[in-house]
Amino acid sequence: MEFNFDRNSNSRSDNQQPTIGLWKLIRIPVYITLALFVLQVIVQPLFMLEVPAGYGAALAVGGSVSDGYYMPGPHGKMPWQHAILMKLRTVAEPRETAPTDSNNQAITARVVPQIWIEPKDIPALARNFGSYESLMKSVVDPQINQATRGQVSLRDPEQLIYERPAVVTGIHKALQDAISEQLQNKGVDPNAVHVGLVAVTQFGFSEGVAHTLELKAESQVKTHTAIANATIKNIVADKDGQVTEITADGEATAAKLLAEANAYKVKKIGEANAAAPDVAKLEAINQWLKDGGHSSRVLIGPGTQVILSGAQAPQAPKQ
């Protein structure tokens, strides 16, 4: 029996074995990586819609916008659909306007509005205005200028400063009314866009007007200061008068009480002095009785004595 060995074939098998073993080790991670790549790069852009926080979205095919709306988060879609994003609440960004006051003098006003969009009306807004930026530029921004001019032109610079809350309220209402009217003309719900907040952070006047306002303000400060000082002076004078009146009343009451006390003291001393002779007589009699009552004379005071008739004379002691 003969055995033939092919050395070349054996060497090839030995070389292939390490390659096959390595592929077995890495093929599962490679398949997983490939699957994730396909999902991330191909499937997700084609079949997934990710709406960012603070936005709402509508889906469109070409120029046709569907009626549904999508809130922040992941959503499914078809590859031929694209998203139109709308901010639900705008960041309050200042707008510079250039109205004129009631004297037809040019001024500047920095208006800061905040706009809210109703999510259910996003499809209608996207259908009529195309994008959020187009909505702001064609509807909101022009109306901000118009509303500001309408309110500022009713007042002079001094009124604009001291009546700013009323000016802001007027701009807010005029802006909301104008936006709602323009939306309604487009066939969109007039409440689709809300003016949530309006602030006027600054009025800019010409140098001459600003100087005049400063002088008026300084004069008013001086007037108010003088009135306040006069009021304080009157209050202090009234307080001092009340203190003086109370002190005088107290002193009069104290003097009356002291006089009454002195009179009572004098009265009692007088009564005591009037009773003193009788007291002295009583004390002399008590002393006479204490001594045995044998003396015919009772001493009732300095240089004064009473001779008792019938009293026994004192007997001389027996020898």
C-alpha positions in Angstrom: 0.0 0.0 0.0 1.3 3.4 -0.9 0.5 6.7 0.7 1.2 9.9 -1.1 1.3 13.2 0.8 1.0 16.6 -1.0 3.1 18.9 1.0 1.8 22.0 -0.8 -1.8 21.3 0.1 -1.0 20.8 3.7 0.8 24.1 3.9 -2.2 25.9 2.4 -4.6 24.5 5.0 -2.3 25.5 7.8 -2.3 29.1 6.6 -6.1 29.3 6.2 -6.9 28.1 9.7 -5.9 31.2 11.6 -7.8 33.4 9.2 -11.0 31.4 9.6 -10.6 31.5 13.4 -10.2 35.3 13.5 -13.4 35.9 11.3 -15.4 33.7 13.7 -14.3 36.0 16.6 -15.1 39.3 14.9 -18.0 38.6 12.6 -20.8 39.2 15.2 -19.4 42.7 16.2 -19.0 43.5 12.5 -22.6 42.5 11.8 -23.8 44.7 14.7 -21.7 47.6 13.6 -23.1 47.3 10.0 -26.6 47.1 11.3 -26.2 50.2 13.4 -24.6 52.0 10.5 -27.5 51.2 8.3 -30.0 52.3 10.9 -28.2 55.5 11.7 -27.3 56.6 8.1 -30.0 55.1 6.0 -33.1 54.1 8.0 -33.3 56.9 10.5 -33.1 59.8 8.0 -35.6 58.1 5.7 -38.1 56.7 8.2 -37.6 58.8 11.4 -38.5 62.3 12.3 -36.8 63.9 15.4 -38.6 67.1 16.5 -36.3 69.2 18.8 -37.4 70.5 22.2 -39.3 73.8 21.9 -40.5 73.0 18.3 -43.5 71.5 16.7 -43.6 70.1 13.1 -45.8 69.3 10.2 -45.0 66.8 7.4 -45.1 67.7 3.8 -44.8 66.0 0.4 -43.5 68.6 -2.1 -45.8 71.6 -1.5 -48.6 69.6 0.1 -48.7 69.7 3.9 -50.6 67.0 5.8 -53.0 67.9 8.6 -51.2 66.2 11.5 -48.7 67.9 13.8 -45.9 66.5 15.8 -44.5 67.6 19.2 -40.9 67.3 20.4 -39.5 63.7 20.3 -39.0 60.9 17.7 -41.8 60.1 15.2 -42.1 57.8 12.2 -42.4 59.1 8.6 -42.1 58.0 5.0 -38.9 58.6 3.1 -40.7 61.0 0.7 -42.0 63.2 3.5 -40.0 66.2 4.9 -40.6 68.2 8.1 -41.5 71.8 8.5 -40.5 73.0 12.0 -42.2 75.8 13.9 -41.0 77.3 17.2 -43.7 76.9 19.8 -42.5 79.9 21.9 -40.0 82.4 20.5 -37.1 83.6 22.5 -37.8 87.3 23.4 -35.6 89.2 20.9 -35.5 93.0 20.8 -36.7 94.8 17.7 -35.6 98.3 17.0 -38.4 100.6 15.7 -38.3 104.2 14.6 -41.7 105.8 15.3 -42.5 109.5 15.7 -44.1 111.1 18.8 -47.2 113.4 19.0 -44.9 116.3 18.0 -43.9 114.4 14.8 -40.3 114.1 16.2 -38.4 111.0 15.2 -37.5 108.7 18.2 -36.5 105.1 18.6 -38.2 102.4 20.6 -36.7 99.0 21.5 -39.7 96.5 21.7 -39.2 93.0 23.0 -42.1 90.6 22.0 -42.6 86.9 22.7 -44.7 84.9 20.3 -46.5 81.7 21.1 -47.8 79.3 18.4 -50.7 76.9 18.9 -49.4 73.4 17.9 -52.7 72.3 16.3 -52.4 75.3 13.8 -48.8 74.4 12.7 -50.1 72.6 9.5 -52.2 75.7 8.5 -49.3 78.1 9.2 -46.9 75.9 7.2 -49.3 75.6 4.4 -49.8 79.4 4.1 -46.4 80.8 5.1 -44.0 78.0 4.2 -41.7 78.3 7.2 -41.4 79.8 10.6 -38.9 82.4 9.4 -41.3 83.5 6.6 -44.2 83.7 9.2 -42.2 86.0 11.4 -40.9 88.3 8.6 -44.3 88.6 6.8 -46.7 88.8 9.7 -45.1 89.5 13.1 -42.2 91.9 12.5 -44.2 94.4 10.3 -47.0 94.5 12.8 -44.6 95.2 15.6 -43.5 98.4 13.8 -47.1 99.3 13.0 -48.4 98.8 16.6 -45.5 100.7 18.1 -46.0 103.7 15.7 -49.7 103.8 16.5 -49.2 104.0 20.2 -46.1 106.3 20.3 -47.6 108.8 18.0 -50.4 109.5 20.6 -48.0 110.8 23.2 -45.2 113.4 23.7 -41.8 112.3 25.1 -42.8 113.1 28.7 -45.9 111.0 28.4 -44.0 108.1 26.9 -41.8 108.0 30.0 -44.5 108.4 32.7 -47.2 106.4 30.9 -45.0 103.5 29.8 -47.3 100.8 31.2 -50.2 102.1 29.2 -48.0 102.3 26.1 -46.9 98.7 26.5 -50.5 97.6 27.0 -51.5 99.5 23.9 -48.7 97.9 21.8 -49.6 94.5 23.1 -53.3 94.8 22.1 -52.6 96.4 18.8 -50.0 93.8 17.8 -52.3 90.9 18.7 -55.3 92.4 16.8 -53.2 93.0 13.7 -51.7 89.5 13.7 -55.1 87.9 14.2 -56.6 89.9 11.4 -53.8 89.0 9.0 -54.1 85.3 9.9 -57.9 85.4 9.4 -57.4 87.0 6.0 -55.3 83.9 5.1 -57.9 81.5 6.3 -56.0 80.6 9.4 -57.4 80.5 12.9 -56.9 84.1 14.3 -55.8 82.5 17.6 -53.1 80.5 16.0 -50.4 83.0 17.0 -50.5 84.6 20.5 -48.6 87.6 21.6 -47.5 86.3 25.0 -45.4 89.2 26.2 -44.4 92.7 25.2 -41.9 95.0 26.8 -40.5 98.4 25.8 -37.0 98.4 27.3 -35.9 101.8 25.9 -37.1 105.0 24.3 -34.4 107.0 22.4 -34.9 110.8 22.1 -32.9 113.5 20.4 -30.3 115.3 22.5 -32.5 118.4 22.9 -35.5 116.5 23.9 -33.5 114.4 26.4 -32.0 117.5 27.9 -35.5 119.1 28.3 -36.8 115.9 29.9 -33.8 115.9 32.3 -34.6 119.5 33.4 -38.2 118.6 33.9 -37.3 115.6 35.9 -34.9 117.6 38.0 -37.5 120.3 38.7 -40.1 117.6 39.7 -37.6 116.0 42.0 -36.9 119.4 43.7 -40.7 120.1 44.0 -41.4 116.7 45.5 -38.4 117.1 47.8 -39.7 120.5 49.0 -43.2 119.1 49.6 -41.8 116.2 51.5 -39.6 118.4 53.7 -42.6 120.7 54.4 -44.7 117.7 55.4 -42.0 116.4 57.6 -41.6 119.9 59.2 -45.4 120.0 59.9 -45.3 116.6 61.4 -42.4 117.4 63.7 -44.0 120.7 64.7 -47.3 118.9 65.5 -45.4 116.3 67.5 -43.5 119.0 69.4 -46.8 120.8 70.2 -48.4 117.7 71.4 -45.3 116.9 73.6 -45.5 120.5 75.1 -49.2 120.2 75.7 -48.8 116.8 77.4 -45.9 118.1 79.5 -47.9 121.2 80.6 -50.9 119.0 81.5 -48.6 116.7 83.5 -46.9 119.5 85.3 -50.3 121.2 86.2 -51.6 117.9 87.5 -48.5 117.3 89.5 -48.7 120.8 91.1 -52.3 120.3 92.0 -51.6 117.0 93.6 -48.7 118.4 95.5 -50.8 121.4 96.8 -53.5 119.0 97.9 -50.9 116.9 99.7 -49.4 120.0 101.4 -52.8 121.2 102.5 -53.7 117.8 104.0 -50.4 117.8 105.8 -50.9 121.3 107.3 -54.4 120.3 108.3 -53.2 117.2 110.2 -50.4 119.1 111.8 -52.8 121.8 113.0 -55.2 119.1 114.4 -52.2 117.5 116.1 -51.1 120.9 117.6 -54.6 121.7 118.8 -54.9 118.3 120.6 -51.4 118.7 122.2 -52.5 120.5 125.5 -55.2 117.9 126.2 -52.7 115.2 125.5 -50.2 116.9 127.9 -52.9 117.1 130.6 -53.8 113.4 130.1 -50.2 112.4 130.4 -49.8 114.5 133.6 -52.8 112.9 135.2 -51.5 109.4 134.2 -48.2 110.2 135.7 -49.9 111.5 138.9 -51.9 108.3 139.2 -48.8 106.3 138.5 -47.1 108.1 141.4 -49.9 107.0 143.8 -52.2 110.0 143.5 -51.1 111.3 146.9 -49.9 114.7 145.8 -52.3 117.7 146.0 -50.6 119.2 143.0 -50.6 117.9 139.5 -48.0 119.4 137.1 -49.7 119.6 133.7 -47.1 121.7 131.8 -44.1 123.9 132.2 -45.0 126.4 135.0 -48.5 125.1 135.2 -49.9 123.0 138.0 -53.3 122.1 139.4 -54.0 122.1 143.2 -56.4 119.3 144.1 -58.7 120.2 147.1 -59.4 117.4 149.5 -56.3 115.4 148.6 -54.3 114.0 151.4 -51.1 115.7 152.1 -48.2 113.5 152.1 -47.3 112.2 155.6 -43.8 112.4 156.9 -42.1 109.2 157.5 -42.2 107.8 161.1 -39.0 108.1 163.2 
